[in-house]
Amino acid sequence: MWAKNQALETALQDLQQTQSQLIQQEKMAALGQLIAGVAHEINNPLGTIKASADNTHKALQEALVELPYLHQRLNDTEQVSFFELVQRALNSQPLIASTENRALKRKLTAQLQEYGLENARDTADLLMDMGIYEQIEFLAPLLKGDQGEWAVQFAYNLTCSFINNQMILRAVDRSAKIVFALKSYARFDQTGKKQRVEVTDGLETVIEIYHNQLKRNIELIRDYQPIPAIWGYPDELIQVWTNLIHNAIQAMQSKGKLMLTTRQQDDGVEVSITDTGSGISPEVQQRMFDAFFTTKAAGEGSGLGLYISQKIVEKHQGYIAVESQPGRTQFKVWLPIGAVQRGEN
């Protein structure tokens, strides 16, 4: 009897190890498909950092050359207007390019032309970059003088480093989020012990990984209601969210609405992932959780994603369900809040 029990325990351990390896292989396969988009996401902020640093270097060089001529070119009244421009620029938030902002720029250009500026459009660009685009009456002493365009360019050069520093900080923050998401996604815990899991953290990790695909033509809607942390395996749950979100993106052909909802349900938490894709036929729904079943073209899927997801959810003593019709598919995952197992920390 002892030998039989030992054999069963060994077989169970082998099965659990095989399942863990399958989960990790699926994660790495998904990451391999995403790597081009992830690289693009990292290159974007790096490009912003380089461009901002180059712009700051050039602007400061020009400002230092012109600095000795400030008092010679501007009278006292013009200097008051000039330093107010500098102060406002330091306290402003530059606008992000949009259709509405282009209308603001046209209006600003027209106002500057009324002051007789020859290069009103270029000056409008500088002011917009400085976050100055409305209520510009305080600039009248400068713009009416002979040195108006020079003064605006000089003010821009003086404040450029501050403006670019804000852009660099945002780019660094964006890069850090991407790297953190990659690290969280690729990590795999080998202890086999349950941990306290913030479910929304896992969802956000996957959203960050798929940001390049989501940002195009998919409207992402988050409806996160307050939920408690649960006891579970965070790395494995990330694979569940990866499979469900990736399938939703593919079902919508990268265009539509994706809604993520969390709420407390009974003694657990419920995560709903809803998309506006083409839907899943009843015939496919009957087999979609079977191992190696896939409706995707060769090379696009292993047929293990939903099978593994179901096994992970069952390992957590939860359940996964799907409701689908053309234009709306919703996967619901329920997970018990649970408790730490005896002997675990």
Phi and psi in degrees as GROMACS dihedral restraints (atoms count N, CA, C in turn):
[ dihedral_restraints ]
;  ai    aj    ak    al  type     phi  dphi    fc
    3     4     5     6     1   -61.1    20    10
    4     5     6     7     1   -43.2    20    10
    6     7     8     9     1   -64.6    20    10
    7     8     9    10     1   -38.3    20    10
    9    10    11    12     1   -65.2    20    10
   10    11    12    13     1   -43.4    20    10
   12    13    14    15     1   -63.1    20    10
   13    14    15    16     1   -39.9    20    10
   15    16    17    18     1   -64.0    20    10
   16    17    18    19     1   -40.4    20    10
   18    19    20    21     1   -65.7    20    10
   19    20    21    22     1   -40.6    20    10
   21    22    23    24     1   -64.8    20    10
   22    23    24    25     1   -40.7    20    10
   24    25    26    27     1   -65.8    20    10
   25    26    27    28     1   -40.3    20    10
   27    28    29    30     1   -64.1    20    10
   28    29    30    31     1   -41.8    20    10
   30    31    32    33     1   -63.7    20    10
   31    32    33    34     1   -39.4    20    10
   33    34    35    36     1   -64.6    20    10
   34    35    36    37     1   -42.6    20    10
   36    37    38    39     1   -63.4    20    10
   37    38    39    40     1   -40.8    20    10
   39    40    41    42     1   -63.4    20    10
   40    41    42    43     1   -40.7    20    10
   42    43    44    45     1   -64.1    20    10
   43    44    45    46     1   -43.8    20    10
   45    46    47    48     1   -64.3    20    10
   46    47    48    49     1   -39.2    20    10
   48    49    50    51     1   -66.2    20    10
   49    50    51    52     1   -41.1    20    10
   51    52    53    54     1   -62.8    20    10
   52    53    54    55     1   -41.7    20    10
   54    55    56    57     1   -64.2    20    10
   55    56    57    58     1   -41.1    20    10
   57    58    59    60     1   -62.7    20    10
   58    59    60    61     1   -40.3    20    10
   60    61    62    63     1   -65.9    20    10
   61    62    63    64     1   -39.1    20    10
   63    64    65    66     1   -62.8    20    10
   64    65    66    67     1   -42.2    20    10
   66    67    68    69     1   -61.4    20    10
   67    68    69    70     1   -46.9    20    10
   69    70    71    72     1   -65.3    20    10
   70    71    72    73     1   -38.9    20    10
   72    73    74    75     1   -63.4    20    10
   73    74    75    76     1   -40.2    20    10
   75    76    77    78     1   -64.5    20    10
   76    77    78    79     1   -40.1    20    10
   78    79    80    81     1   -63.3    20    10
   79    80    81    82     1   -44.1    20    10
   81    82    83    84     1   -69.2    20    10
   82    83    84    85     1   -34.2    20    10
   84    85    86    87     1   -65.2    20    10
   85    86    87    88     1   -43.2    20    10
   87    88    89    90     1   -64.2    20    10
   88    89    90    91     1   -40.3    20    10
   90    91    92    93     1   -65.3    20    10
   91    92    93    94     1   -36.6    20    10
   93    94    95    96     1   -61.1    20    10
   94    95    96    97     1   -39.3    20    10
   96    97    98    99     1   -69.2    20    10
   97    98    99   100     1   -27.0    20    10
   99   100   101   102     1   -92.2    20    10
  100   101   102   103     1   -10.2    20    10
  102   103   104   105     1   -59.7    20    10
  103   104   105   106     1   -35.6    20    10
  105   106   107   108     1   -63.8    20    10
  106   107   108   109     1   -43.4    20    10
  108   109   110   111     1   -66.3    20    10
  109   110   111   112     1   -38.8    20    10
  111   112   113   114     1   -64.8    20    10
  112   113   114   115     1   -42.8    20    10
  114   115   116   117     1   -60.5    20    10
  115   116   117   118     1   -39.9    20    10
  117   118   119   120     1   -63.8    20    10
  118   119   120   121     1   -40.5    20    10
  120   121   122   123     1   -64.6    20    10
  121   122   123   124     1   -34.3    20    10
  123   124   125   126     1   -78.0    20    10
  124   125   126   127     1   -37.2    20    10
  126   127   128   129     1   -64.6    20    10
  127   128   129   130     1   -33.4    20    10
  129   130   131   132     1   -58.6    20    10
  130   131   132   133     1   -56.2    20    10
  132   133   134   135     1   -65.3    20    10
  133   134   135   136     1   -32.7    20    10
  135   136   137   138     1   -64.0    20    10
  136   137   138   139     1   -39.5    20    10
  138   139   140   141     1   -63.6    20    10
  139   140   141   142     1   -39.1    20    10
  141   142   143   144     1   -63.2    20    10
  142   143   144   145     1   -43.0    20    10
  144   145   146   147     1   -62.0    20    10
  145   146   147   148     1   -46.3    20    10
  147   148   149   150     1   -64.0    20    10
  148   149   150   151     1   -46.6    20    10
  150   151   152   153     1   -63.2    20    10
  151   152   153   154     1   -40.1    20    10
  153   154   155   156     1   -66.2    20    10
  154   155   156   157     1   -41.8    20    10
  156   157   158   159     1   -64.5    20    10
  157   158   159   160     1   -42.9    20    10
  159   160   161   162     1   -63.3    20    10
  160   161   162   163     1   -41.1    20    10
  162   163   164   165     1   -65.2    20    10
  163   164   165   166     1   -41.3    20    10
  165   166   167   168     1   -62.5    20    10
  166   167   168   169     1   -44.6    20    10
  168   169   170   171     1   -59.1    20    10
  169   170   171   172     1   -47.0    20    10
  171   172   173   174     1   -65.6    20    10
  172   173   174   175     1   -44.8    20    10
  174   175   176   177     1   -64.0    20    10
  175   176   177   178     1   -42.3    20    10
  177   178   179   180     1   -66.3    20    10
  178   179   180   181     1   -36.8    20    10
  180   181   182   183     1   -61.2    20    10
  181   182   183   184     1   -45.3    20    10
  183   184   185   186     1   -66.9    20    10
  184   185   186   187     1   -38.6    20    10
  186   187   188   189     1   -64.8    20    10
  187   188   189   190     1   -42.0    20    10
  189   190   191   192     1   -64.6    20    10
  190   191   192   193     1   -33.5    20    10
  192   193   194   195     1   -68.4    20    10
  193   194   195   196     1   -39.6    20    10
  195   196   197   198     1   -86.1    20    10
  196   197   198   199     1   -17.4    20    10
  198   199   200   201     1   -51.9    20    10
  199   200   201   202     1   -43.5    20    10
  201   202   203   204     1   -63.3    20    10
  202   203   204   205     1   -18.3    20    10
  204   205   206   207     1   -94.9    20    10
  205   206   207   208     1     1.6    20    10
  207   208   209   210     1   -57.7    20    10
  208   209   210   211     1   -52.2    20    10
  210   211   212   213     1   -72.1    20    10
  211   212   213   214     1   -23.3    20    10
  213   214   215   216     1   -76.8    20    10
  214   215   216   217     1   -35.3    20    10
  216   217   218   219     1   -89.0    20    10
  217   218   219   220     1   -27.0    20    10
  219   220   221   222     1  -117.1    20    10
  220   221   222   223     1   135.6    20    10
  222   223   224   225     1   -80.2    20    10
  223   224   225   226     1  -179.6    20    10
  225   226   227   228     1   -60.6    20    10
  226   227   228   229     1   -44.9    20    10
  228   229   230   231     1   -64.4    20    10
  229   230   231   232     1   -41.1    20    10
  231   232   233   234     1   -66.8    20    10
  232   233   234   235     1   -35.1    20    10
  234   235   236   237     1   -66.4    20    10
  235   236   237   238     1   -37.5    20    10
  237   238   239   240     1   -60.3    20    10
  238   239   240   241     1   -45.6    20    10
  240   241   242   243     1   -63.1    20    10
  241   242   243   244     1   -40.2    20    10
  243   244   245   246     1   -62.2    20    10
  244   245   246   247     1   -48.3    20    10
  246   247   248   249     1   -71.6    20    10
  247   248   249   250     1   -26.9    20    10
  249   250   251   252     1   -67.8    20    10
  250   251   252   253     1   -38.0    20    10
  252   253   254   255     1   -60.6    20    10
  253   254   255   256     1   -45.5    20    10
  255   256   257   258     1   -60.6    20    10
  256   257   258   259     1   -44.9    20    10
  258   259   260   261     1   -64.3    20    10
  259   260   261   262     1   -42.8    20    10
  261   262   263   264     1   -65.1    20    10
  262   263   264   265     1   -38.2    20    10
  264   265   266   267     1   -63.3    20    10
  265   266   267   268     1   -38.9    20    10
  267   268   269   270     1   -67.4    20    10
  268   269   270   271     1   -26.5    20    10
  270   271   272   273     1   -98.8    20    10
  271   272   273   274     1     1.9    20    10
  273   274   275   276     1   -97.4    20    10
  274   275   276   277     1   169.1    20    10
  276   277   278   279     1  -117.8    20    10
  277   278   279   280     1   111.2    20    10
  279   280   281   282     1   -56.6    20    10
  280   281   282   283     1   144.5    20    10
  282   283   284   285     1   -80.5    20    10
  283   284   285   286     1   149.5    20    10
  285   286   287   288     1   -90.3    20    10
  286   287   288   289     1   139.5    20    10
  288   289   290   291     1   -55.0    20    10
  289   290   291   292     1   132.1    20    10
  291   292   293   294     1  -160.4    20    10
  292   293   294   295     1   169.7    20    10
  294   295   296   297     1   -60.7    20    10
  295   296   297   298     1   -41.1    20    10
  297   298   299   300     1   -63.3    20    10
  298   299   300   301     1   -39.4    20    10
  300   301   302   303     1   -67.6    20    10
  301   302   303   304     1   -32.5    20    10
  303   304   305   306     1   -64.4    20    10
  304   305   306   307     1   -34.9    20    10
  306   307   308   309     1   -67.4    20    10
  307   308   309   310     1   -38.8    20    10
  309   310   311   312     1   -62.9    20    10
  310   311   312   313     1   -39.8    20    10
  312   313   314   315     1   -65.5    20    10
  313   314   315   316     1   -41.0    20    10
  315   316   317   318     1   -62.1    20    10
  316   317   318   319     1   -41.5    20    10
  318   319   320   321     1   -64.8    20    10
  319   320   321   322     1   -43.2    20    10
  321   322   323   324     1   -64.2    20    10
  322   323   324   325     1   -41.5    20    10
  324   325   326   327     1   -60.4    20    10
  325   326   327   328     1   -42.1    20    10
  327   328   329   330     1   -62.8    20    10
  328   329   330   331     1   -40.0    20    10
  330   331   332   333     1   -63.9    20    10
  331   332   333   334     1   -41.9    20    10
  333   334   335   336     1   -67.4    20    10
  334   335   336   337     1   -34.6    20    10
  336   337   338   339     1   -64.2    20    10
  337   338   339   340     1   -31.1    20    10
  339   340   341   342     1   -64.7    20    10
  340   341   342   343     1   -24.8    20    10
  342   343   344   345     1   -86.2    20    10
  343   344   345   346     1    -0.8    20    10
  345   346   347   348     1    84.0    20    10
  346   347   348   349     1    19.1    20    10
  348   349   350   351     1   -72.5    20    10
  349   350   351   352     1   131.4    20    10
  351   352   353   354     1   -71.1    20    10
  352   353   354   355     1   -40.1    20    10
  354   355   356   357     1  -107.9    20    10
  355   356   357   358     1    55.4    20    10
  357   358   359   360     1   -60.2    20    10
  358   359   360   361     1   -37.8    20    10
  360   361   362   363     1   -65.6    20    10
  361   362   363   364     1   -44.8    20    10
  363   364   365   366     1   -64.8    20    10
  364   365   366   367     1   -40.4    20    10
  366   367   368   369     1   -65.5    20    10
  367   368   369   370     1   -37.1    20    10
  369   370   371   372     1   -62.7    20    10
  370   371   372   373     1   -39.4    20    10
  372   373   374   375     1   -59.0    20    10
  373   374   375   376     1   -45.4    20    10
  375   376   377   378     1   -63.0    20    10
  376   377   378   379     1   -45.8    20    10
  378   379   380   381     1   -63.9    20    10
  379   380   381   382     1   -40.5    20    10
  381   382   383   384     1   -62.9    20    10
  382   383   384   385     1   -41.8    20    10
  384   385   386   387     1   -62.8    20    10
  385   386   387   388     1   -29.3    20    10
  387   388   389   390     1   -85.0    20    10
  388   389   390   391     1    -4.0    20    10
  390   391   392   393     1    82.2    20    10
  391   392   393   394     1    17.3    20    10
  393   394   395   396     1  -108.7    20    10
  394   395   396   397     1   109.4    20    10
  396   397   398   399     1  -145.7    20    10
  397   398   399   400     1    -5.1    20    10
  399   400   401   402     1  -136.4    20    10
  400   401   402   403     1   156.8    20    10
  402   403   404   405     1    50.6    20    10
  403   404   405   406     1    60.4    20    10
  405   406   407   408     1   -95.3    20    10
  406   407   408   409     1    13.6    20    10
  408   409   410   411     1   -58.1    20    10
  409   410   411   412     1   -29.4    20    10
  411   412   413   414     1   -64.8    20    10
  412   413   414   415     1   -17.2    20    10
  414   415   416   417     1   -84.4    20    10
  415   416   417   418     1    -5.0    20    10
  417   418   419   420     1   -51.1    20    10
  418   419   420   421     1   -47.1    20    10
  420   421   422   423     1   -57.9    20    10
  421   422   423   424     1   -36.8    20    10
  423   424   425   426     1   -72.2    20    10
  424   425   426   427     1   -48.7    20    10
  426   427   428   429     1   -70.0    20    10
  427   428   429   430     1   -26.6    20    10
  429   430   431   432     1   -79.9    20    10
  430   431   432   433     1   -17.4    20    10
  432   433   434   435     1   -83.0    20    10
  433   434   435   436     1   177.4    20    10
  435   436   437   438     1   -76.8    20    10
  436   437   438   439     1   -18.7    20    10
  438   439   440   441     1  -108.4    20    10
  439   440   441   442     1    22.8    20    10
  441   442   443   444     1   -58.4    20    10
  442   443   444   445     1   -51.0    20    10
  444   445   446   447     1   -66.2    20    10
  445   446   447   448     1   -39.3    20    10
  447   448   449   450     1   -61.6    20    10
  448   449   450   451     1   -43.0    20    10
  450   451   452   453     1   -65.0    20    10
  451   452   453   454     1   -41.8    20    10
  453   454   455   456     1   -64.9    20    10
  454   455   456   457     1   -42.1    20    10
  456   457   458   459     1   -63.3    20    10
  457   458   459   460     1   -40.9    20    10
  459   460   461   462     1   -64.7    20    10
  460   461   462   463     1   -43.6    20    10
  462   463   464   465     1   -62.3    20    10
  463   464   465   466     1   -40.1    20    10
  465   466   467   468     1   -62.1    20    10
  466   467   468   469     1   -45.3    20    10
  468   469   470   471     1   -62.7    20    10
  469   470   471   472     1   -36.9    20    10
  471   472   473   474     1   -68.8    20    10
  472   473   474   475     1   -36.5    20    10
  474   475   476   477     1   -95.5    20    10
  475   476   477   478     1    -5.8    20    10
  477   478   479   480     1   -58.2    20    10
  478   479   480   481     1   -41.6    20    10
  480   481   482   483     1   -62.8    20    10
  481   482   483   484     1   -37.2    20    10
  483   484   485   486     1   -66.9    20    10
  484   485   486   487     1   -46.2    20    10
  486   487   488   489     1   -61.8    20    10
  487   488   489   490     1   -46.4    20    10
  489   490   491   492     1   -67.4    20    10
  490   491   492   493     1   -32.1    20    10
  492   493   494   495     1   -63.2    20    10
  493   494   495   496     1   -38.2    20    10
  495   496   497   498     1   -61.9    20    10
  496   497   498   499     1   -42.0    20    10
  498   499   500   501     1   -65.0    20    10
  499   500   501   502     1   -39.9    20    10
  501   502   503   504     1   -64.7    20    10
  502   503   504   505     1   -43.0    20    10
  504   505   506   507     1   -61.9    20    10
  505   506   507   508     1   -40.7    20    10
  507   508   509   510     1   -65.7    20    10
  508   509   510   511     1   -39.8    20    10
  510   511   512   513     1   -66.8    20    10
  511   512   513   514     1   -40.3    20    10
  513   514   515   516     1   -64.1    20    10
  514   515   516   517     1   -42.4    20    10
  516   517   518   519     1   -60.8    20    10
  517   518   519   520     1   -42.8    20    10
  519   520   521   522     1   -63.3    20    10
  520   521   522   523     1   -44.6    20    10
  522   523   524   525     1   -62.0    20    10
  523   524   525   526     1   -42.3    20    10
  525   526   527   528     1   -62.5    20    10
  526   527   528   529     1   -38.9    20    10
  528   529   530   531     1   -64.8    20    10
  529   530   531   532     1   -41.1    20    10
  531   532   533   534     1   -65.0    20    10
  532   533   534   535     1   -46.4    20    10
  534   535   536   537     1   -63.8    20    10
  535   536   537   538     1   -41.3    20    10
  537   538   539   540     1   -63.1    20    10
  538   539   540   541     1   -41.7    20    10
  540   541   542   543     1   -63.4    20    10
  541   542   543   544     1   -42.9    20    10
  543   544   545   546     1   -62.0    20    10
  544   545   546   547     1   -43.5    20    10
  546   547   548   549     1   -63.4    20    10
  547   548   549   550     1   -43.9    20    10
  549   550   551   552     1   -65.8    20    10
  550   551   552   553     1   -38.1    20    10
  552   553   554   555     1   -70.1    20    10
  553   554   555   556     1   -45.5    20    10
  555   556   557   558     1   -77.6    20    10
  556   557   558   559     1   -22.6    20    10
  558   559   560   561     1   -64.3    20    10
  559   560   561   562     1   144.9    20    10
  561   562   563   564     1  -138.7    20    10
  562   563   564   565     1   121.1    20    10
  564   565   566   567     1   -76.7    20    10
  565   566   567   568     1   127.4    20    10
  567   568   569   570     1   -99.6    20    10
  568   569   570   571     1    -1.2    20    10
  570   571   572   573     1   -73.7    20    10
  571   572   573   574     1   -27.6    20    10
  573   574   575   576     1    74.0    20    10
  574   575   576   577     1    12.2    20    10
  576   577   578   579     1  -102.2    20    10
  577   578   579   580     1   145.3    20    10
  579   580   581   582     1   -69.6    20    10
  580   581   582   583     1   151.0    20    10
  582   583   584   585     1  -133.1    20    10
  583   584   585   586     1   163.5    20    10
  585   586   587   588     1   -72.1    20    10
  586   587   588   589     1   127.9    20    10
  588   589   590   591     1  -120.7    20    10
  589   590   591   592     1   125.4    20    10
  591   592   593   594     1   -90.8    20    10
  592   593   594   595     1   106.1    20    10
  594   595   596   597     1   -58.3    20    10
  595   596   597   598     1   -41.5    20    10
  597   598   599   600     1   -65.3    20    10
  598   599   600   601     1   -28.5    20    10
  600   601   602   603     1   -62.3    20    10
  601   602   603   604     1   -42.0    20    10
  603   604   605   606     1   -64.9    20    10
  604   605   606   607     1   -41.2    20    10
  606   607   608   609     1   -61.5    20    10
  607   608   609   610     1   -43.0    20    10
  609   610   611   612     1   -67.6    20    10
  610   611   612   613     1   -32.8    20    10
  612   613   614   615     1   -60.9    20    10
  613   614   615   616     1   -45.6    20    10
  615   616   617   618     1   -67.1    20    10
  616   617   618   619     1   -39.3    20    10
  618   619   620   621     1   -60.6    20    10
  619   620   621   622     1   -40.4    20    10
  621   622   623   624     1   -64.4    20    10
  622   623   624   625     1   -40.4    20    10
  624   625   626   627     1   -63.8    20    10
  625   626   627   628     1   -38.2    20    10
  627   628   629   630     1   -95.8    20    10
  628   629   630   631     1    13.6    20    10
  630   631   632   633     1   -56.0    20    10
  631   632   633   634     1   -40.0    20    10
  633   634   635   636     1   -61.6    20    10
  634   635   636   637     1   -34.0    20    10
  636   637   638   639     1   -84.5    20    10
  637   638   639   640     1   -33.5    20    10
  639   640   641   642     1   -73.0    20    10
  640   641   642   643     1   -31.4    20    10
  642   643   644   645     1   -73.6    20    10
  643   644   645   646     1   -14.1    20    10
  645   646   647   648     1   -74.0    20    10
  646   647   648   649     1   -79.3    20    10
  648   649   650   651     1  -127.2    20    10
  649   650   651   652     1    23.0    20    10
  651   652   653   654     1  -112.0    20    10
  652   653   654   655     1   125.9    20    10
  654   655   656   657     1   -87.8    20    10
  655   656   657   658     1   115.9    20    10
  657   658   659   660     1   -93.6    20    10
  658   659   660   661     1   124.4    20    10
  660   661   662   663     1  -118.9    20    10
  661   662   663   664     1   120.4    20    10
  663   664   665   666     1  -103.4    20    10
  664   665   666   667     1   126.9    20    10
  666   667   668   669     1  -126.2    20    10
  667   668   669   670     1    74.0    20    10
  669   670   671   672     1   -91.1    20    10
  670   671   672   673     1   105.4    20    10
  672   673   674   675     1   -86.0    20    10
  673   674   675   676     1   152.8    20    10
  675   676   677   678     1   -58.0    20    10
  676   677   678   679     1   127.7    20    10
  678   679   680   681     1  -135.3    20    10
  679   680   681   682     1   151.3    20    10
  681   682   683   684     1   -78.5    20    10
  682   683   684   685     1   161.5    20    10
  684   685   686   687     1   -67.6    20    10
  685   686   687   688     1   152.0    20    10
  687   688   689   690     1  -118.1    20    10
  688   689   690   691     1   166.5    20    10
  690   691   692   693     1   -97.3    20    10
  691   692   693   694     1   123.6    20    10
  693   694   695   696     1  -172.5    20    10
  694   695   696   697     1  -160.4    20    10
  696   697   698   699     1  -114.8    20    10
  697   698   699   700     1    96.8    20    10
  699   700   701   702     1   -60.1    20    10
  700   701   702   703     1   -38.2    20    10
  702   703   704   705     1   -65.4    20    10
  703   704   705   706     1   -38.2    20    10
  705   706   707   708     1   -72.0    20    10
  706   707   708   709     1   -37.7    20    10
  708   709   710   711     1   -65.7    20    10
  709   710   711   712     1   -34.0    20    10
  711   712   713   714     1   -59.8    20    10
  712   713   714   715     1   -34.8    20    10
  714   715   716   717     1   -67.2    20    10
  715   716   717   718     1   -35.3    20    10
  717   718   719   720     1   -61.9    20    10
  718   719   720   721     1   -49.5    20    10
  720   721   722   723     1   -64.7    20    10
  721   722   723   724     1   -35.4    20    10
  723   724   725   726     1   -61.8    20    10
  724   725   726   727     1   -48.5    20    10
  726   727   728   729     1   -62.1    20    10
  727   728   729   730     1   -44.7    20    10
  729   730   731   732     1   -70.4    20    10
  730   731   732   733     1   -41.8    20    10
  732   733   734   735     1   -70.3    20    10
  733   734   735   736     1   -41.2    20    10
  735   736   737   738     1   -61.8    20    10
  736   737   738   739     1   -43.3    20    10
  738   739   740   741     1   -62.5    20    10
  739   740   741   742     1   -38.2    20    10
  741   742   743   744     1   -64.7    20    10
  742   743   744   745     1   -42.7    20    10
  744   745   746   747     1   -61.4    20    10
  745   746   747   748     1   -44.3    20    10
  747   748   749   750     1   -66.1    20    10
  748   749   750   751     1   -39.8    20    10
  750   751   752   753     1   -63.1    20    10
  751   752   753   754     1   -31.5    20    10
  753   754   755   756     1   -88.4    20    10
  754   755   756   757     1    -2.6    20    10
  756   757   758   759     1    52.9    20    10
  757   758   759   760     1    42.1    20    10
  759   760   761   762     1    60.8    20    10
  760   761   762   763     1    30.5    20    10
  762   763   764   765     1  -152.1    20    10
  763   764   765   766     1   119.1    20    10
  765   766   767   768     1   153.1    20    10
  766   767   768   769     1  -152.6    20    10
  768   769   770   771     1  -121.2    20    10
  769   770   771   772     1   134.6    20    10
  771   772   773   774     1  -121.2    20    10
  772   773   774   775     1   121.0    20    10
  774   775   776   777     1  -115.5    20    10
  775   776   777   778     1   129.5    20    10
  777   778   779   780     1  -112.1    20    10
  778   779   780   781     1   124.9    20    10
  780   781   782   783     1  -127.6    20    10
  781   782   783   784     1   136.2    20    10
  783   784   785   786     1  -126.9    20    10
  784   785   786   787     1   142.7    20    10
  786   787   788   789     1  -158.3    20    10
  787   788   789   790     1   158.5    20    10
  789   790   791   792     1   -83.7    20    10
  790   791   792   793     1   132.5    20    10
  792   793   794   795     1  -135.4    20    10
  793   794   795   796     1   114.1    20    10
  795   796   797   798     1    55.4    20    10
  796   797   798   799     1  -124.8    20    10
  798   799   800   801     1  -100.2    20    10
  799   800   801   802     1    30.2    20    10
  801   802   803   804     1  -152.2    20    10
  802   803   804   805     1  -168.5    20    10
  804   805   806   807     1  -121.5    20    10
  805   806   807   808     1   146.8    20    10
  807   808   809   810     1  -118.5    20    10
  808   809   810   811     1   129.1    20    10
  810   811   812   813     1  -113.1    20    10
  811   812   813   814     1   123.9    20    10
  813   814   815   816     1  -113.3    20    10
  814   815   816   817     1   133.1    20    10
  816   817   818   819     1  -122.8    20    10
  817   818   819   820     1   112.3    20    10
  819   820   821   822     1  -119.8    20    10
  820   821   822   823     1   134.2    20    10
  822   823   824   825     1  -128.9    20    10
  823   824   825   826     1   163.8    20    10
  825   826   827   828     1  -106.0    20    10
  826   827   828   829     1    35.2    20    10
  828   829   830   831     1   -78.8    20    10
  829   830   831   832     1  -164.4    20    10
  831   832   833   834     1   -74.8    20    10
  832   833   834   835     1   -13.0    20    10
  834   835   836   837     1    92.3    20    10
  835   836   837   838     1   170.4    20    10
  837   838   839   840     1  -122.2    20    10
  838   839   840   841     1   126.5    20    10
  840   841   842   843     1   -67.2    20    10
  841   842   843   844     1   154.0    20    10
  843   844   845   846     1   -57.2    20    10
  844   845   846   847     1   -35.5    20    10
  846   847   848   849     1   -64.5    20    10
  847   848   849   850     1   -42.8    20    10
  849   850   851   852     1   -69.1    20    10
  850   851   852   853     1   -38.1    20    10
  852   853   854   855     1   -58.3    20    10
  853   854   855   856     1   -32.9    20    10
  855   856   857   858     1   -69.0    20    10
  856   857   858   859     1   -23.4    20    10
  858   859   860   861     1  -118.2    20    10
  859   860   861   862     1    -3.6    20    10
  861   862   863   864     1   -63.2    20    10
  862   863   864   865     1   -22.0    20    10
  864   865   866   867     1   -97.0    20    10
  865   866   867   868     1     5.3    20    10
  867   868   869   870     1   -76.9    20    10
  868   869   870   871     1   145.7    20    10
  870   871   872   873     1   -64.2    20    10
  871   872   873   874     1   135.3    20    10
  873   874   875   876     1    70.1    20    10
  874   875   876   877     1     7.0    20    10
  876   877   878   879     1   -85.4    20    10
  877   878   879   880     1   128.1    20    10
  879   880   881   882     1  -150.2    20    10
  880   881   882   883     1   148.4    20    10
  882   883   884   885     1  -104.6    20    10
  883   884   885   886     1     2.8    20    10
  885   886   887   888     1   -83.4    20    10
  886   887   888   889     1   159.9    20    10
  888   889   890   891     1   -66.4    20    10
  889   890   891   892     1   158.9    20    10
  891   892   893   894     1   -56.9    20    10
  892   893   894   895     1   132.0    20    10
  894   895   896   897     1    91.6    20    10
  895   896   897   898     1    -8.0    20    10
  897   898   899   900     1  -100.5    20    10
  898   899   900   901     1   -14.1    20    10
  900   901   902   903     1  -164.0    20    10
  901   902   903   904     1   148.5    20    10
  903   904   905   906     1   -91.0    20    10
  904   905   906   907     1   -14.2    20    10
  906   907   908   909     1    80.2    20    10
  907   908   909   910     1    10.7    20    10
  909   910   911   912     1  -107.5    20    10
  910   911   912   913     1   -11.6    20    10
  912   913   914   915     1   -56.6    20    10
  913   914   915   916     1   -56.0    20    10
  915   916   917   918     1   -72.9    20    10
  916   917   918   919     1   -32.7    20    10
  918   919   920   921     1   -60.5    20    10
  919   920   921   922     1   -48.7    20    10
  921   922   923   924     1   -64.6    20    10
  922   923   924   925     1   -41.5    20    10
  924   925   926   927     1   -58.1    20    10
  925   926   927   928     1   -44.2    20    10
  927   928   929   930     1   -63.8    20    10
  928   929   930   931     1   -41.1    20    10
  930   931   932   933     1   -64.8    20    10
  931   932   933   934     1   -38.3    20    10
  933   934   935   936     1   -65.3    20    10
  934   935   936   937     1   -44.5    20    10
  936   937   938   939     1   -63.2    20    10
  937   938   939   940     1   -42.0    20    10
  939   940   941   942     1   -65.2    20    10
  940   941   942   943     1   -35.2    20    10
  942   943   944   945     1   -60.5    20    10
  943   944   945   946     1   -31.0    20    10
  945   946   947   948     1   -86.1    20    10
  946   947   948   949     1     4.4    20    10
  948   949   950   951     1    61.8    20    10
  949   950   951   952     1    36.5    20    10
  951   952   953   954     1  -114.1    20    10
  952   953   954   955     1  -164.2    20    10
  954   955   956   957     1  -147.7    20    10
  955   956   957   958     1   159.0    20    10
  957   958   959   960     1  -128.5    20    10
  958   959   960   961     1   135.1    20    10
  960   961   962   963     1  -137.1    20    10
  961   962   963   964     1   158.6    20    10
  963   964   965   966     1  -136.7    20    10
  964   965   966   967     1   141.0    20    10
  966   967   968   969     1  -127.9    20    10
  967   968   969   970     1   130.2    20    10
  969   970   971   972     1  -146.5    20    10
  970   971   972   973     1   142.5    20    10
  972   973   974   975     1  -152.6    20    10
  973   974   975   976     1   162.5    20    10
  975   976   977   978     1   -54.6    20    10
  976   977   978   979     1   124.7    20    10
  978   979   980   981     1    93.5    20    10
  979   980   981   982     1    -7.4    20    10
  981   982   983   984     1  -158.6    20    10
  982   983   984   985     1   117.4    20    10
  984   985   986   987     1  -128.2    20    10
  985   986   987   988     1   131.6    20    10
  987   988   989   990     1  -130.6    20    10
  988   989   990   991     1   123.7    20    10
  990   991   992   993     1  -100.5    20    10
  991   992   993   994     1   132.5    20    10
  993   994   995   996     1  -117.2    20    10
  994   995   996   997     1   130.1    20    10
  996   997   998   999     1  -119.6    20    10
  997   998   999  1000     1   121.8    20    10
  999  1000  1001  1002     1  -109.2    20    10
 1000  1001  1002  1003     1   131.5    20    10
 1002  1003  1004  1005     1  -129.4    20    10
 1003  1004  1005  1006     1   133.9    20    10
 1005  1006  1007  1008     1   -71.1    20    10
 1006  1007  1008  1009     1   148.7    20    10
 1008  1009  1010  1011     1   -61.7    20    10
 1009  1010  1011  1012     1   -42.4    20    10
 1011  1012  1013  1014     1    71.1    20    10
 1012  1013  1014  1015     1  -174.2    20    10
 1014  1015  1016  1017     1  -148.9    20    10
 1015  1016  1017  1018     1   157.1    20    10
 1017  1018  1019  1020     1   -64.3    20    10
 1018  1019  1020  1021     1   138.8    20    10
 1020  1021  1022  1023     1   -73.5    20    10
 1021  1022  1023  1024     1   153.5    20    10
 1023  1024  1025  1026     1   -58.9    20    10
 1024  1025  1026  1027     1   132.0    20    10
 1026  1027  1028  1029     1    91.5    20    10
 1027  1028  1029  1030     1    -5.3    20    10
 1029  1030  1031  1032     1  -102.1    20    10
 1030  1031  1032  1033     1   157.1    20    10
